[in-house]
Each structure stands twice: as structure tokens, then as C-alpha cells.
Amino acid sequence: MSAAVFEQLRARSAPGTAFAAKLAGGGASEQWAEGARVLLSDGREAIDFGAYGVTLLGHRHPAVVEAVTAQLRLMPASTRLLANPTTAAFADELGERFGAVGERVWLGSDGADAVEAAIKLARRASGRMRVLAVEHGFHGKTLGALALTWNPAFREGLEPLLGQVTHVGREDPAAVAREVAVGDVAALIFEPRQGEAGARALDPELLRRWSADARAAGAFVICDEVQAGLRRCGPFSVARAEGVEVDAVLLGKALGGGVMPLSALLARAELYEPLRADPTFHTATFSGHPLACAAGRAALRVGDRLADEAAAAGARLGAGLELLAAAHRETVVGVHGAGLMWALELAAPALAGSVLIDLARAGLLVSPCLSAPASIRLLPPMVTTEEQLARALELLDAALAAAAASFAGTASLAGGRSR
Ligand SMILES: Cc1ncc(COP(=O)(O)O)c(C=O)c1O
């Protein structure tokens, strides 16, 4: 059966995608999932610490599935002319958690939707055009969001993109002050934890300074927590927890409970003003989709209930990864992360690719890092059991040892530790 799946993928999409999926599954495809467990078509089981961060509550969390099923029976799509109570309640419940930053809420489906909405609002509300983003940052791949995403490889052959974007160095505290002095800055956008860059944290002190400098100059500050928020890295909102004053927080990925696509822009009233003045200024067919909002409402409550055990699991995972790094000093050159988002930085991209595929074949699914090819990323769900965590560390240990043996003596493995 899976042979047909790979052939369909190969024929209709990129052959490389089909090949990688075939290699990772050892010829099998995914069939069923629950929590951190995934069953493959050949009867094997894997632990899912990947899924690009979507399944923070695990696969098919029963409370989310139940809420979506109930909404499905009632009314999955909105008329868009009448008010939908599920959509209104979700926006209200989400906004309430963010104080003044959650005063207004716009809902989308993907993270990039929220990024696009934020940038449009910042330009129109400020009457300025420049946007400051951060080197190594990732904000999505639609043409607007892509202009803010740093990795030049994703932009090749597409420029000019959205103009007037300046990337500032992630260790340059004076960068924002310098840029706003040049003028015309509508917004500063950053990820407090750069997931695709290998789970790198930006210094909270630097973020507080950047934010103060931007806001003092009348620019809006947008915190992209599409990947890092909702307790993925510990706190519900990283910006809020670290005392960074922002005008907007962007959420996505896990917001739909791992069941529905859902994203959100939470914004202070001043930033949102263009949409109050003209609600047609930014629209999307599936904005506020009732099924997604039903999932989102349930997911907020489940996340609250799981917060303590997730914090404990994250601490255990971090400690386990540090031990592994110490035991594999030639292979692992850095451990980065917090909470339930970690990256192992390996000595070379080829090693990372080989470890990722070996792990998948042995039964642990992890994600690559789109802007850090030598890193592999672990994004376990909050419902990960102690046994699953222990097994994941065992599998990592074995995969790192195997990689070290097969790459032994390779010149490309030379490199410094970054911890
Ligand atoms: C921080 C951040 N922002 C935005 C995005 C884009 O989200 P999406 O792929 O859902 O459009 C991502 C995706 O990985 C992300 O990590």
C-alpha cells in the first residue's frame, strides 16, 4: 500500500520529498497517531517529537477532538454574514490572556497569515514603510513574510520582495536605536526564540532595549511566537514572561490543538486601528473558521491543565540532552533550547541529516531546522510520558554513536563547540 503513496508523492510533488519520506519510514507511511505515538503502515511504532511543533498537545488530544466533533455536528463553516458564537468566544478567551496586547484579535490559518496581517497593519497604522527584522529569524514563506525571513536561500530568484526591510544583528543591542534614527520605521519583528535557526534564544535584556527604542520612536513591536509561544518554550507568552513590551504577539502552529490549522494576531488597539476603520482592509476566507476556533478553545484549556507536567518533562529532556552532548563531544557541538523546544547542533549538516533519518528508522521522529542545517530539533508534546522520554534519549544516544562511527575521520566534522 505504501509503495503507491510514495509513487503518488513522487509524481505529484517533489521526488526528494517522496524519497526522504520513504527513507525515514523505512518504506512505511504514517497511519494512526495518539499523544506522542505514531503507528506506521508496517505495524511499527514511533515517538513523534517533530511535526514542526504543531502537536504540542500530542496527536488527537481527546478534549480537542471532542470539541471539533461537536462543532462539526453543529456548523463547521461560517456564513460570514451572521455572527458565529464559537469564533467570537475563542477570540475573546485568547485575547483576555494578553491584557492590552490582546485587546484586538485577528484570526488566520497559518503563521504566515498572522505575519502578513501584522505588517500590513503596522504600515497603515504608522504611515511608515520600513520594517526591521532579525538575522537568522524565520517568519514564513509567503512573499511578504519571506522578506522578513532571513535565510537568503529561500529568497533566491524571487527578489525584489517586499521592500524596505532591514535585518539587524541578533547580538547588536544598539541596532534598533540606530535604524529608527534613520527614520520611517513602521515595525520591528522578532522571534524571542529562533526555532528554525536551531532553538536559539535572543537575550531578553536586548529585546527589552530594542522594544523600548522602537516604541520610543513610534514604531510597533511585533513578537512572533508562532513556534515558541503557548508554553512550547515554557511560558504561555515568552514576551510577557520576559517583560518585553510589545504591540502584537503572533501565534500559530499548536494554537489549533494539533487538530486544526489556526493562527492569531493579538494586537494593541492602536496597531489594529486600520481594521476597525475598515474591516475589509485585511480579510481571508477561513479567518475565524468555527471548526478551528472550537479546537482552539479546547486547546487553551488543555494547555492550562498540562502546564506543570510539561515543565517537568522539558526539564528532564534538557538535562538528558546535556548528558548526551557530554557523552558525544565529537558529534554534538551545541545544545540549545528551553521547555519543549530543543535543538542539538551537530558538527556538520551531513551528520544532522544522517542522524535524523537513522532516528526515524529506529522510531524517533524529530524535525530538521530550516535555517540551521547542522541542527536537529526536538519538539515533544506536553503529554510525553517518562517512558517515551527515556526511550527517545536512548534512541538519540544510539544514533549519535552510529553517526560518529560512520563519519569517523571525516574532515568536515572539525569545528568548534558552541555551548
Ligand atoms: C516563528 C515562525 N513564524 C512564522 C512561521 C510561519 O508559519 P507557517 O508555516 O504556518 O506559515 C513559522 C513556521 O515555522 C515560524 O516558526
The ligand as an ORCA input file, in Angstrom:
! r2SCAN-3c Opt
* xyz 0 1
  C       8.446     31.770     14.179
  C       7.643     31.402     12.976
  N       6.883     32.331     12.377
  C       6.147     32.057     11.303
  C       6.154     30.792     10.746
  C       5.340     30.507      9.536
  O       4.276     29.672      9.876
  P       3.524     28.852      8.735
  O       4.483     27.873      8.178
  O       2.385     28.206      9.486
  O       3.060     29.852      7.744
  C       6.928     29.786     11.332
  C       6.969     28.443     10.764
  O       7.794     27.618     11.074
  C       7.707     30.096     12.471
  O       8.482     29.187     13.060
*
